Amino acid sequence: MNRHKAIILAFVVLAGGILAATGAKAQMFQNYHCADGTQFIVAFYEYDKRAFMQIDGGAIPLAKRLTLAGARYSGAGITLKIGKAGITVKHLRRPVTACVLN
């Protein structure tokens, strides 16, 4: 029985070392400034289809939506579109506005 426990312990230590060596998931933070004065930060994480937006002092997860070209994320009254023509955001009841990367 002790040999069995030693094998399990060795496996757990090895698996923990492998996980620790890989580190945190890759992430990318982007700061945007829009034509209407809106500013926000968007975070994208590897292996997560959502975009995480910080706007108006709150953090909001945006689900990835189906689109023909580019990427579109939405949630909580906010829509973020990223395409060849640029980036736009529709924030609550405000009109769609063009944004640029800071």
The 8 nearest C-alpha neighbors of each residue, nearest first, counted from 0:
[[1, 3, 2, 4, 5, 6, 7, 8],
 [2, 0, 4, 3, 5, 6, 7, 8],
 [1, 3, 5, 0, 4, 6, 7, 8],
 [2, 4, 0, 6, 1, 5, 7, 8],
 [5, 3, 1, 7, 6, 2, 8, 0],
 [6, 4, 2, 8, 3, 7, 9, 1],
 [5, 7, 9, 3, 8, 4, 10, 2],
 [8, 6, 10, 4, 9, 5, 11, 3],
 [7, 9, 5, 11, 10, 6, 4, 12],
 [10, 8, 6, 12, 7, 11, 5, 13],
 [9, 11, 7, 13, 8, 12, 14, 6],
 [12, 10, 8, 14, 13, 9, 15, 7],
 [13, 11, 15, 9, 10, 14, 16, 8],
 [12, 14, 10, 16, 15, 11, 9, 17],
 [15, 13, 11, 17, 16, 12, 10, 18],
 [16, 14, 12, 18, 13, 17, 11, 19],
 [17, 15, 19, 13, 14, 18, 20, 12],
 [16, 18, 20, 14, 15, 19, 13, 21],
 [19, 17, 15, 21, 20, 16, 14, 22],
 [18, 20, 16, 22, 17, 21, 15, 23],
 [21, 19, 17, 18, 22, 16, 15, 23],
 [20, 22, 18, 19, 17, 23, 24, 16],
 [23, 21, 19, 20, 24, 18, 25, 17],
 [24, 22, 25, 21, 19, 26, 18, 20],
 [23, 25, 45, 26, 22, 44, 46, 21],
 [26, 24, 45, 44, 23, 27, 43, 22],
 [25, 27, 44, 43, 45, 24, 28, 42],
 [26, 28, 43, 42, 44, 29, 25, 41],
 [27, 29, 42, 41, 43, 26, 40, 30],
 [28, 30, 41, 40, 42, 31, 27, 100],
 [31, 29, 40, 101, 100, 39, 41, 28],
 [32, 30, 100, 101, 39, 99, 38, 40],
 [31, 33, 38, 98, 99, 37, 101, 100],
 [34, 32, 98, 37, 36, 35, 97, 99],
 [33, 35, 36, 97, 98, 96, 32, 37],
 [36, 34, 33, 37, 96, 97, 32, 98],
 [37, 35, 33, 34, 38, 32, 98, 96],
 [38, 36, 33, 35, 32, 39, 34, 31],
 [39, 37, 32, 31, 33, 36, 54, 40],
 [38, 40, 54, 31, 53, 30, 41, 37],
 [39, 41, 30, 53, 29, 52, 31, 42],
 [42, 40, 52, 29, 51, 28, 53, 50],
 [43, 41, 28, 51, 27, 50, 52, 29],
 [42, 44, 27, 50, 26, 28, 51, 41],
 [45, 43, 26, 47, 25, 46, 27, 42],
 [44, 46, 25, 47, 24, 26, 43, 48],
 [45, 47, 44, 48, 24, 25, 49, 43],
 [48, 46, 49, 45, 44, 43, 50, 63],
 [47, 49, 63, 46, 50, 62, 44, 45],
 [50, 48, 62, 63, 61, 47, 51, 60],
 [49, 51, 61, 43, 42, 60, 52, 41],
 [50, 52, 60, 42, 41, 59, 61, 49],
 [53, 51, 41, 59, 40, 58, 60, 54],
 [52, 54, 58, 40, 57, 39, 59, 41],
 [53, 55, 39, 56, 57, 52, 58, 40],
 [54, 56, 57, 53, 39, 38, 58, 37],
 [57, 55, 54, 53, 58, 39, 59, 52],
 [58, 56, 53, 54, 55, 59, 52, 39],
 [57, 59, 53, 52, 54, 60, 51, 56],
 [58, 60, 52, 51, 53, 61, 57, 75],
 [61, 59, 51, 50, 52, 49, 62, 74],
 [62, 60, 73, 74, 50, 72, 49, 51],
 [61, 63, 49, 72, 73, 64, 74, 60],
 [62, 64, 72, 49, 71, 48, 61, 73],
 [65, 63, 71, 72, 62, 66, 73, 70],
 [64, 66, 63, 71, 67, 70, 72, 68],
 [67, 65, 68, 64, 71, 70, 69, 63],
 [66, 68, 69, 65, 70, 71, 64, 82],
 [69, 67, 66, 70, 82, 83, 71, 81],
 [68, 70, 82, 81, 83, 71, 66, 67],
 [69, 71, 81, 80, 82, 66, 68, 72],
 [72, 70, 80, 64, 79, 63, 81, 66],
 [71, 73, 63, 79, 62, 61, 64, 78],
 [74, 72, 78, 61, 77, 62, 79, 63],
 [73, 75, 61, 77, 76, 62, 78, 60],
 [76, 74, 77, 73, 59, 61, 91, 60],
 [75, 77, 91, 74, 90, 78, 73, 89],
 [78, 76, 90, 74, 73, 89, 75, 91],
 [77, 79, 73, 89, 88, 72, 80, 74],
 [78, 80, 88, 72, 71, 87, 73, 77],
 [81, 79, 71, 87, 86, 70, 88, 82],
 [80, 82, 86, 70, 69, 85, 71, 79],
 [83, 81, 69, 85, 84, 86, 70, 80],
 [82, 84, 85, 69, 81, 68, 86, 70],
 [83, 85, 82, 86, 81, 87, 69, 97],
 [86, 84, 82, 83, 81, 87, 97, 98],
 [85, 87, 81, 98, 80, 97, 82, 99],
 [88, 86, 97, 80, 96, 98, 79, 95],
 [87, 89, 79, 78, 95, 96, 90, 80],
 [90, 88, 95, 78, 77, 94, 93, 91],
 [89, 91, 77, 93, 88, 92, 76, 78],
 [90, 92, 76, 93, 77, 89, 75, 94],
 [93, 91, 90, 94, 89, 76, 77, 95],
 [92, 94, 90, 91, 89, 95, 96, 35],
 [95, 93, 89, 96, 92, 90, 91, 88],
 [96, 94, 89, 88, 87, 93, 97, 90],
 [95, 97, 87, 88, 34, 94, 33, 98],
 [98, 96, 87, 33, 34, 86, 88, 95],
 [99, 97, 33, 86, 32, 87, 34, 31],
 [100, 98, 31, 32, 33, 101, 86, 97],
 [99, 101, 31, 30, 32, 98, 29, 86],
 [100, 31, 30, 99, 32, 29, 98, 38]]
